[in-house]
Amino acid sequence: MAGDERVGTAALIQQAAVEVLLEVGLKAATTRAVTTRAGVGRGLLNHYYRWPELRAKAWAEIFAQVSAHQFPSDVPPDRALERYLSTGFRAEARAYWRLWIEATELAELDPVMSAHLRQANLAMIGAMRSCLKAGAEKGLWLVEDAAGAALRISALYDGLAGMLLARTLDLTLAEAETHLRRAVSLEVQRAEMVVADAGPAVG
C-alpha cells in the first residue's frame, strides 16, 4: 500500500472514531461502530491502530480543537474569556463534558488515555493562563496568579459539568454559568473596578 494511501486510510479511520465518540461517548464507542462509519473492515482498523490508541487519539483530536476554539491567539483576551463563559454551559457542550469525564475515569487504568488527558489538560489550562496574562498585560484586568487562577477556574468548570451530567443537584445551565462567572470575577479584577475602588483623585 502506497504511503499516501496509508496516511489517508489511517486519517479516515481516526475521523470516523472522532465522530463516533462525539455521538455516543468513550464508554459506548466500539470498533464496530468506527469501522462501519469508516467503511472498512476490522482487520484494516487493527492494521493501523490498537483500539486504546485509536480511542485516545480521536479523543485528543476533539479536545485539541476545543482548546483552539476557546482561546484562539487572534482574538482579544476579553472577547476570548467572554466566549468561554457564554458558551461553556450551552446544551450542545454536553457531549464534550461526557467525553472529558469519561476520559478521567478511563485514565486510571488506561495509560494511553492518561497520557492524552494530561496533555489536553495542560494545553487547555495553559491556554486560559495565557489569556489571563494577555489581558493583564493589556490593562484589561488584574490577576495575581494567572496559572493558579486558570487551574481553579478549570476545576470548577469540570465540577459543574459533572453535576449537570449526573443531575445530582437541581442545577440549570444558566445557574452553572453564573457560578463560573462569579469564580472568574473573584480571580480577575476588571481594570475599571480597580479605578473605581481607588476613589477620586485628591490634590
Residue frames relative to the residue before (quaternion, step in Angstrom):
aa qw qx qy qz dx dy dz
M 1.0000 0.0000 0.0000 0.0000 0.00 0.00 0.00
A 0.4754 -0.6936 0.4638 0.2790 3.59 -0.80 1.02
G 0.6567 -0.5514 0.3518 0.3754 3.54 -1.21 0.62
D 0.6703 0.4980 -0.3082 0.4558 3.60 0.87 -0.92
E 0.6478 0.5145 -0.3200 0.4619 3.57 1.02 -0.78
R 0.6212 0.5402 -0.3363 0.4574 3.57 1.04 -0.78
V 0.6663 0.4934 -0.2986 0.4727 3.57 0.91 -0.96
G 0.6601 0.5205 -0.3095 0.4444 3.57 0.96 -0.86
T 0.6654 0.4939 -0.3043 0.4698 3.57 0.95 -0.82
A 0.6418 0.5156 -0.3215 0.4678 3.59 0.96 -0.84
A 0.6622 0.5002 -0.3046 0.4674 3.58 0.96 -0.87
L 0.6214 0.5445 -0.3311 0.4557 3.58 1.04 -0.77
I 0.6675 0.4913 -0.2943 0.4758 3.57 0.94 -0.90
Q 0.6698 0.4930 -0.3125 0.4590 3.61 0.91 -0.86
Q 0.6415 0.5108 -0.3340 0.4648 3.60 0.99 -0.76
A 0.6197 0.5272 -0.3399 0.4718 3.57 1.05 -0.73
A 0.6415 0.5217 -0.3180 0.4639 3.57 1.01 -0.80
V 0.6066 0.5473 -0.3426 0.4638 3.58 1.03 -0.78
E 0.6909 0.4873 -0.2827 0.4530 3.57 0.82 -0.99
V 0.6489 0.5096 -0.3165 0.4680 3.58 0.99 -0.81
L 0.6470 0.5200 -0.3264 0.4522 3.60 0.91 -0.86
L 0.6686 0.4983 -0.3076 0.4583 3.58 0.91 -0.86
E 0.6794 0.4957 -0.2914 0.4559 3.58 1.08 -0.66
V 0.8507 0.1679 -0.0424 0.4964 3.59 0.75 -1.01
G 0.5340 -0.6355 0.4104 0.3776 3.60 1.21 -0.21
L 0.6867 -0.4993 0.3500 0.3958 3.54 -1.33 0.22
K 0.6990 0.5031 -0.2907 0.4169 3.57 0.81 -0.97
A 0.7394 0.4137 -0.2274 0.4801 3.58 0.99 -0.79
A 0.5193 0.6521 -0.4172 0.3618 3.61 1.20 -0.29
T 0.0710 -0.7933 0.6045 0.0140 3.57 -1.04 0.83
T 0.6092 -0.5377 0.4238 0.4002 3.55 -1.25 0.37
R 0.6048 0.5622 -0.3615 0.4330 3.60 1.04 -0.67
A 0.6530 0.5093 -0.3167 0.4626 3.58 0.94 -0.88
V 0.6674 0.5002 -0.3024 0.4615 3.59 0.99 -0.82
T 0.6788 0.4800 -0.3060 0.4638 3.60 0.84 -0.89
T 0.6235 0.5269 -0.3408 0.4664 3.58 1.05 -0.71
R 0.6638 0.4979 -0.3017 0.4695 3.57 0.94 -0.88
A 0.7213 0.4433 -0.2436 0.4732 3.57 0.95 -0.88
G 0.3755 -0.7414 0.4758 0.2879 3.57 1.21 -0.43
V 0.5701 0.5529 -0.3955 0.4614 3.57 1.09 0.77
G 0.5395 -0.6134 0.4641 0.3423 3.55 -1.28 0.26
R 0.6471 -0.5285 0.3743 0.4024 3.55 -1.23 0.39
G 0.6022 0.5732 -0.3599 0.4234 3.58 1.07 -0.69
L 0.6604 0.4935 -0.3098 0.4737 3.58 1.00 -0.77
L 0.6110 0.5308 -0.3533 0.4691 3.59 1.01 -0.72
N 0.6945 0.4777 -0.2805 0.4590 3.57 0.88 -0.95
H 0.5681 0.5871 -0.3784 0.4352 3.58 1.21 -0.42
Y 0.7549 0.3834 -0.1958 0.4948 3.57 1.03 -0.80
Y 0.8345 0.1159 0.0089 0.5387 3.58 0.92 -0.86
R 0.3211 -0.6005 0.6745 0.2852 3.44 -1.46 0.29
W 0.6130 -0.6057 0.3557 0.3618 3.57 -0.98 0.83
P 0.6583 0.4903 -0.3505 0.4510 3.68 0.78 -0.76
E 0.6443 0.5169 -0.3236 0.4615 3.59 1.04 -0.74
L 0.6706 0.4956 -0.3057 0.4597 3.59 0.86 -0.93
R 0.6483 0.5283 -0.3135 0.4498 3.55 0.92 -0.93
A 0.6951 0.4726 -0.2733 0.4677 3.57 0.88 -0.94
K 0.6565 0.5061 -0.3202 0.4586 3.61 0.97 -0.80
A 0.6429 0.5066 -0.3240 0.4743 3.58 0.99 -0.78
W 0.6323 0.5198 -0.3239 0.4745 3.58 1.00 -0.83
A 0.6649 0.5076 -0.3049 0.4553 3.59 0.90 -0.91
E 0.6245 0.5345 -0.3420 0.4554 3.59 1.03 -0.72
I 0.6273 0.5396 -0.3335 0.4518 3.57 0.99 -0.83
F 0.7601 0.3978 -0.2273 0.4608 3.58 0.75 -0.99
A 0.5258 0.5683 -0.4259 0.4682 3.59 1.22 -0.17
Q 0.6568 0.4944 -0.3019 0.4828 3.56 1.03 -0.78
V 0.6226 0.5375 -0.3356 0.4592 3.57 1.03 -0.77
S 0.6675 0.5101 -0.2991 0.4526 3.57 0.88 -0.96
A 0.6651 0.5022 -0.3010 0.4634 3.57 0.95 -0.90
H 0.6655 0.5011 -0.2990 0.4654 3.58 1.06 -0.72
Q 0.6586 0.5415 -0.3211 0.4122 3.58 0.95 -0.83
F 0.8285 0.0559 0.0206 0.5568 3.58 0.79 -1.00
P 0.0028 0.8261 -0.5630 0.0240 3.62 0.49 1.14
S 0.5500 -0.6560 0.4142 0.3093 3.57 -1.00 0.82
D 0.6956 0.4807 -0.2841 0.4522 3.62 1.13 -0.49
V 0.6159 0.5100 -0.3509 0.4871 3.61 1.28 0.19
P 0.5267 -0.6361 0.4480 0.3425 3.63 -0.84 0.89
P 0.6051 -0.6223 0.3523 0.3499 3.60 -0.95 0.82
D 0.6495 0.5143 -0.3427 0.4431 3.62 0.97 -0.72
R 0.6527 0.4927 -0.3100 0.4850 3.58 1.06 -0.74
A 0.6408 0.5220 -0.3292 0.4565 3.59 0.99 -0.78
L 0.6631 0.5001 -0.3095 0.4630 3.58 0.95 -0.85
E 0.6508 0.5092 -0.3169 0.4656 3.56 0.98 -0.81
R 0.6370 0.5150 -0.3354 0.4652 3.60 0.99 -0.73
Y 0.6118 0.5466 -0.3378 0.4614 3.58 1.04 -0.78
L 0.7050 0.4715 -0.2627 0.4600 3.56 0.89 -0.96
S 0.7368 0.4520 -0.2387 0.4425 3.57 0.91 -0.91
T 0.7500 0.3830 -0.2219 0.4915 3.62 1.14 -0.43
G 0.5177 0.6999 -0.3964 0.2915 3.59 1.18 -0.43
F 0.7938 0.2581 -0.1358 0.5336 3.57 1.06 -0.66
R 0.2952 0.7099 -0.5663 0.2970 3.53 0.94 0.88
A 0.6486 -0.5511 0.3574 0.3845 3.57 -1.14 0.60
E 0.6616 0.5298 -0.3158 0.4265 3.59 1.00 -0.77
A 0.5873 0.5739 -0.3746 0.4305 3.60 1.24 -0.19
R 0.4388 0.7375 -0.4368 0.2696 3.58 1.25 -0.27
A 0.6371 0.5382 -0.3371 0.4368 3.61 0.96 -0.81
Y 0.6624 0.5008 -0.3017 0.4683 3.56 1.07 -0.73
W 0.5999 0.5366 -0.3646 0.4683 3.62 1.03 -0.68
R 0.6628 0.5184 -0.3045 0.4463 3.55 0.88 -0.99
L 0.6604 0.5094 -0.3099 0.4564 3.58 0.89 -0.89
W 0.6650 0.5063 -0.3109 0.4526 3.57 0.93 -0.86
I 0.6916 0.4751 -0.2871 0.4622 3.57 0.83 -0.96
E 0.6423 0.5092 -0.3264 0.4708 3.59 0.98 -0.76
A 0.6250 0.5335 -0.3408 0.4568 3.59 1.05 -0.70
T 0.6456 0.5095 -0.3323 0.4617 3.60 0.96 -0.79
E 0.6501 0.5046 -0.3210 0.4687 3.60 1.06 -0.68
L 0.6807 0.4863 -0.2875 0.4664 3.60 0.96 -0.85
A 0.6084 0.6206 -0.3477 0.3518 3.56 1.03 -0.82
E 0.5622 0.6260 -0.3902 0.3739 3.59 1.09 -0.59
L 0.8054 0.2347 -0.0998 0.5350 3.58 1.00 -0.85
D 0.6862 0.4361 -0.2600 0.5209 3.60 1.29 -0.10
P 0.2747 -0.8101 0.4915 0.1636 3.62 -0.11 1.22
V 0.6047 0.5479 -0.3636 0.4493 3.61 1.09 -0.58
M 0.6738 0.4675 -0.2908 0.4928 3.57 0.90 -0.91
S 0.6164 0.5633 -0.3423 0.4309 3.57 0.99 -0.80
A 0.6648 0.5045 -0.3033 0.4599 3.58 0.94 -0.89
H 0.6819 0.4723 -0.2913 0.4765 3.60 0.93 -0.85
L 0.6275 0.5313 -0.3364 0.4591 3.58 1.04 -0.72
R 0.6400 0.5211 -0.3221 0.4639 3.57 0.96 -0.84
Q 0.6648 0.5056 -0.3026 0.4592 3.57 0.90 -0.92
A 0.6690 0.4926 -0.2999 0.4689 3.58 0.94 -0.87
N 0.6313 0.5379 -0.3265 0.4533 3.57 1.02 -0.82
L 0.6672 0.4965 -0.2957 0.4699 3.56 0.91 -0.94
A 0.6616 0.5182 -0.3071 0.4466 3.57 0.97 -0.87
M 0.7079 0.4652 -0.2760 0.4543 3.58 0.86 -0.93
I 0.6545 0.4730 -0.3171 0.4973 3.59 0.98 -0.76
G 0.6325 0.5356 -0.3257 0.4550 3.57 1.05 -0.74
A 0.6403 0.5193 -0.3259 0.4628 3.58 1.02 -0.76
M 0.6551 0.4861 -0.3178 0.4833 3.59 1.00 -0.76
R 0.6190 0.5387 -0.3434 0.4569 3.57 0.98 -0.80
S 0.6600 0.5051 -0.3070 0.4637 3.59 0.91 -0.88
C 0.6345 0.5239 -0.3272 0.4647 3.58 1.02 -0.78
L 0.6726 0.4934 -0.3003 0.4627 3.58 0.89 -0.91
K 0.6540 0.5028 -0.3109 0.4720 3.59 0.98 -0.83
A 0.6484 0.5226 -0.3211 0.4509 3.59 0.95 -0.86
G 0.6493 0.5150 -0.3161 0.4617 3.57 1.01 -0.80
A 0.6445 0.5104 -0.3181 0.4722 3.57 1.03 -0.77
E 0.6582 0.5142 -0.3080 0.4556 3.57 0.98 -0.84
K 0.6899 0.4509 -0.2707 0.4974 3.59 1.15 -0.61
G 0.5137 -0.6706 0.4042 0.3508 3.59 1.25 0.02
L 0.4085 0.7244 -0.4682 0.2985 3.60 1.21 0.40
W 0.7929 -0.0577 0.0712 0.6024 3.57 1.12 -0.67
L 0.3804 -0.6668 0.5786 0.2754 3.52 -1.38 0.07
V 0.0678 0.7711 -0.6314 0.0463 3.56 -1.01 0.81
E 0.3812 -0.7693 0.4680 0.2092 3.56 -0.58 1.14
D 0.8040 0.0701 0.0221 0.5901 3.57 0.95 -0.89
A 0.2247 -0.8237 0.5060 0.1224 3.57 0.13 1.28
A 0.6554 0.5160 -0.3207 0.4487 3.60 0.94 -0.84
G 0.6818 0.4794 -0.2847 0.4736 3.57 0.90 -0.92
A 0.6386 0.5265 -0.3245 0.4579 3.56 1.01 -0.82
A 0.6484 0.5206 -0.3156 0.4571 3.59 0.94 -0.86
L 0.6492 0.5148 -0.3132 0.4642 3.57 0.99 -0.83
R 0.6947 0.4803 -0.2868 0.4522 3.58 0.84 -0.95
I 0.6424 0.5127 -0.3231 0.4691 3.60 0.98 -0.80
S 0.6604 0.5074 -0.3072 0.4605 3.58 0.93 -0.88
A 0.6469 0.5229 -0.3198 0.4537 3.56 0.99 -0.83
L 0.6509 0.4973 -0.3222 0.4745 3.59 0.97 -0.79
Y 0.6235 0.5399 -0.3446 0.4483 3.58 0.95 -0.84
D 0.6647 0.5048 -0.3060 0.4580 3.58 0.86 -0.97
G 0.6684 0.5094 -0.3028 0.4494 3.58 0.94 -0.87
L 0.6587 0.4966 -0.3057 0.4754 3.58 0.95 -0.84
A 0.6340 0.5243 -0.3292 0.4635 3.57 1.00 -0.81
G 0.6440 0.5234 -0.3177 0.4587 3.58 1.00 -0.81
M 0.6461 0.5156 -0.3160 0.4658 3.58 0.99 -0.80
L 0.6484 0.5178 -0.3145 0.4611 3.56 0.99 -0.82
L 0.6675 0.4990 -0.3037 0.4617 3.57 0.96 -0.84
A 0.7341 0.4348 -0.2284 0.4689 3.55 0.88 -0.99
R 0.2537 -0.7903 0.5083 0.2297 3.57 1.28 -0.44
T 0.2568 0.7904 -0.5134 0.2139 3.57 0.99 0.85
L 0.7587 0.1942 -0.1362 0.6067 3.58 1.29 -0.32
D 0.5121 -0.6010 0.5026 0.3521 3.55 -1.27 0.33
L 0.2248 0.7886 -0.5217 0.2356 3.53 0.57 1.26
T 0.2341 -0.7775 0.5681 0.1341 3.58 -0.78 0.99
L 0.6658 -0.4834 0.3787 0.4238 3.55 -1.29 0.26
A 0.6610 0.5112 -0.3084 0.4547 3.58 0.94 -0.88
E 0.6519 0.5046 -0.3182 0.4681 3.59 0.99 -0.78
A 0.6196 0.5350 -0.3426 0.4610 3.58 1.03 -0.74
E 0.6511 0.5040 -0.3165 0.4710 3.57 0.95 -0.83
T 0.6340 0.5328 -0.3323 0.4514 3.58 0.99 -0.79
H 0.6485 0.5054 -0.3174 0.4725 3.60 0.96 -0.84
L 0.6586 0.5041 -0.3161 0.4606 3.59 0.96 -0.83
R 0.6479 0.5118 -0.3194 0.4650 3.58 0.95 -0.83
R 0.6290 0.5316 -0.3336 0.4588 3.55 1.02 -0.76
A 0.6507 0.5114 -0.3168 0.4634 3.58 0.94 -0.85
V 0.6507 0.5060 -0.3181 0.4683 3.59 0.96 -0.82
S 0.6538 0.5201 -0.3225 0.4449 3.59 0.96 -0.81
L 0.6412 0.5132 -0.3224 0.4707 3.58 1.14 -0.56
E 0.7009 0.4570 -0.2548 0.4847 3.56 1.15 -0.64
V 0.7857 0.2544 -0.0887 0.5568 3.55 1.04 -0.86
Q 0.1501 -0.7991 0.5788 0.0627 3.55 -0.54 1.15
R 0.4057 -0.7383 0.4890 0.2263 3.53 -0.58 1.19
A 0.6017 -0.6060 0.3889 0.3457 3.55 -1.05 0.83
E 0.6676 0.5083 -0.3226 0.4381 3.59 0.92 -0.86
M 0.6167 0.5351 -0.3405 0.4662 3.59 1.15 -0.58
V 0.6216 0.5412 -0.3405 0.4526 3.56 1.05 -0.75
V 0.6465 0.5154 -0.3076 0.4710 3.58 0.98 -0.91
A 0.6638 0.5094 -0.3050 0.4548 3.57 0.92 -0.93
D 0.6643 0.5134 -0.3066 0.4484 3.57 0.94 -0.82
A 0.6186 0.5746 -0.3422 0.4124 3.54 1.13 -0.63
G 0.3973 -0.7356 0.4641 0.2927 3.56 1.23 -0.42
P 0.6850 -0.4897 0.3367 0.4215 3.61 -1.24 0.13
A 0.5428 -0.6095 0.4712 0.3343 3.52 -1.18 0.63
V 0.1767 -0.7834 0.5899 0.0834 3.59 -1.04 0.76
G 0.7944 0.3196 -0.2375 0.4586 3.54 -1.08 0.81
